[in-house]
């Protein structure tokens, strides 16, 4: 077997094994059961609650939980906006990096706040160390925000009839202290041991083998890189993200970063089953997600390992695959696997240039973000998938002539309206944003480095990445302009909080309803048949929403250059 393919299989198997174990631990954390780490973390949590005045035992309704989420995120945005606008005179700026412009600071603060980490700047020149540290803080809290919202949803289905859905601040604190920080510390040690810098010193001045003087940026990178993957954030400490040798020095660190960016999304699927004592439901959901993931990843691996036929015609040996924009230390297969993993999950980090992948590979990267529910980001992946479960249950109920139910609760008009708004809002933001930009050449066409179909794909990718809270980009785009910063900033805000509030609202409404015990006529949602139905609904909505626009971009590019 090709060793590159074997490496991919090993990464997936390790991720799955850790994910099942971690899922049980996360379910115990949110279910207030004893864990082997209580003696370490309980005193830390108690200290935080004492200093902040939070009462972790106070139960909140779904509305109170969402209000807490929005208000604390507003505070973090204001602080971040101030730091980025004033970093030139604030401490921890040994390289003298300048302030961000208001529109760039607006985009950056929002982007890291909402777990997208869309970067219209280059990390080593655009931020001071204080700015990097605050963005690292946001990478913790943005991941914990999604996980806390997911925990509220878990709580809604655990009790038969209730309006008490836990405490957002408590779920949030536990997510940071008990899950994100411990895993990030382990990952940071691995990265640091393999060459990623962890220092507050400025640029290192070196002389190359050619005798040239060069300045090498460094900083507290290892800690930043750890949480960027553990929290499915993806922001690069350096401009080229995980293609940079100091962010991702070798194949071991590549495997580490690949595993940890997928492990919490995997674990949260299994946590649902452990928490609700419905393991079969978890495996049904995971199977559907994995089928979707493999349907995108396998074609990309084949496309990239086969090489670019136009370059092969020029006499280049294709045995390494399509290596334009890729790092030789990772290879084409691992880079292709990463390209789908990072877009299926909302990480958005890159170890290769997505702008250089084959047209149909780019299409799959877009589709992964357009579908936006195969594994997904920390917490929000489950929330997005939950919307499609509601739609599938409703449609299945209509097909068999039964009242739609999910986990003992009737799904009625109000829940369906919310689900449809959330499901259609994602394509609305992508398509409207792309259409406006394409229609206004001053904002769109003049910022492109590539004309034609590929240039259209670059614009489409930017709004898709923003709406999916992903953050990766085709990067053949001059995106540090007021239009791109403000338009994508608005998309980032709307696409983050509406898809969180919507599912939690549905869960809160269902939690208040009378519990209906399972009977012979109950539609079972943990079967292969229902899993297939959910997958069909997901693909149908994606196909109807996005196929036309994909034909104008990557499909047209494929036909233009590779159909001869």
Helices and strands as residue ranges (DSSP letters): H 3-30, H 38-52, H 62-85, H 102-113, H 123-126, H 129-158, H 168-174, I 175-180, H 181-193, E 204-207, E 213-216, H 221-230, G 241-243, H 251-276, H 279-306, H 309-312, H 331-344, G 354-356, H 359-371, H 380-400, E 405-406, E 409-410, H 413-439, G 445-447, H 452-467, H 482-512, H 528-552, H 554-562
